[in-house]
Amino acid sequence: MFEANKIEKGFKDAETIIGPSVMVKGNLTSNGNIVIEGILKGGLKTTGNVFIGDKAEIAADIEAKSARVGGEIKGNIKIEGVLEIVSSAKIFGDIECASISIETGAILNGKCTMTKDYQPEKDSQKNKSEVEGE
């Protein structure tokens, strides 16, 4: 699950921000963090994190490293690591992720598939050090 300071840091480090009054039609591809507070129709793919505001409306498939969802998504979601779904979220599509958190009140209408390949960065660094004998 995201910690408050990690969420705040993610917003500050966002490379792309779609504000509440903005509507984007088309595919969005990035290597950085993305914040969506407005409307996106198309597709979204990033190697970074995605933060979807409580009033955001998305009609797109989403691929990202991790995500926090508060708005409405009509499309499939594929997350490499952690997916946090807060109480205001409405998801209509299938989900694939390694770890998931769903707050009471959130709507999820689709199939959820859990992958087991993901290790949080903190743990993978620790495991790497143990293997290298440090």
KATALIN-V696145 format. One record per pair of residues at least 24 apart in sequence whose ideal C-beta (glycine too) atoms are under 10 Angstrom apart, sorted by sequence separation. I is the first residue (numbers start at 1). J is the second residue. D is the distance in whole Angstrom. If there is no record, write none. Layout:
I&J&D, I&J&D
This chain:
9&33&9, 10&34&10, 11&35&6, 36&60&10, 10&35&8, 52&77&10, 18&44&10, 36&62&9, 69&95&10, 50&77&9, 16&44&10, 34&62&9, 67&95&10, 44&73&10, 50&79&8, 62&91&10, 83&112&9, 16&46&8, 34&64&8, 49&79&9, 67&97&8, 15&46&9, 33&64&9, 40&71&10, 44&75&9, 62&93&9, 66&97&9, 77&108&10, 16&48&9, 28&60&8, 33&65&9, 39&71&9, 43&75&8, 49&81&9, 54&86&7, 56&88&10, 61&93&8, 66&98&9, 15&48&7, 20&53&7, 27&60&8, 33&66&10, 34&67&9, 35&68&10, 36&69&10, 37&70&9, 38&71&9, 39&72&10, 40&73&9, 41&74&9, 42&75&9, 44&77&9, 45&78&9, 47&80&9, 49&82&9, 50&83&10, 51&84&10, 52&85&10, 54&87&9, 55&88&8, 56&89&10, 57&90&10, 58&91&9, 59&92&10, 60&93&10, 61&94&10, 62&95&10, 63&96&9, 64&97&10, 66&99&9, 68&101&9, 69&102&10, 70&103&10, 77&110&9, 14&48&8, 16&50&10, 17&51&9, 18&52&10, 19&53&9, 23&57&9, 24&58&10, 25&59&9, 26&60&10, 27&61&10, 28&62&10, 29&63&9, 30&64&9, 36&70&10, 37&71&8, 41&75&10, 52&86&9, 54&88&4, 59&93&10, 76&110&8, 81&115&9, 13&48&8, 14&49&9, 18&53&9, 20&55&6, 25&60&10, 36&71&7, 40&75&9, 53&88&9, 54&89&8, 58&93&10, 72&107&9, 73&108&10, 74&109&10, 75&110&10, 76&111&9, 77&112&10, 78&113&9, 80&115&8, 13&49&8, 14&50&10, 20&56&8, 24&60&9, 70&106&9, 79&115&9, 81&117&10, 82&118&8, 14&51&7, 36&73&10, 52&89&8, 69&106&8, 73&110&10, 78&115&9, 80&117&8, 81&118&5, 10&48&8, 11&49&10, 18&56&8, 80&118&6, 81&119&9, 82&120&8, 10&49&5, 52&91&10, 69&108&10, 79&118&9, 81&120&7, 9&49&10, 10&50&9, 11&51&6, 18&58&10, 81&121&9, 10&51&6, 7&49&9, 11&53&10, 6&49&9, 7&51&7, 2&49&9, 2&51&9, 66&118&9, 65&118&10, 66&120&10, 10&66&9, 65&121&10, 10&67&10, 11&68&10, 10&68&8, 6&66&9, 7&68&6, 6&68&10, 2&66&8, 2&67&9, 2&68&6, 1&68&9, 6&82&10, 7&84&9, 2&82&7, 1&82&7, 2&83&10, 1&83&10, 2&84&5, 1&84&6, 2&86&10, 1&99&8, 1&100&9, 2&101&8, 1&101&5
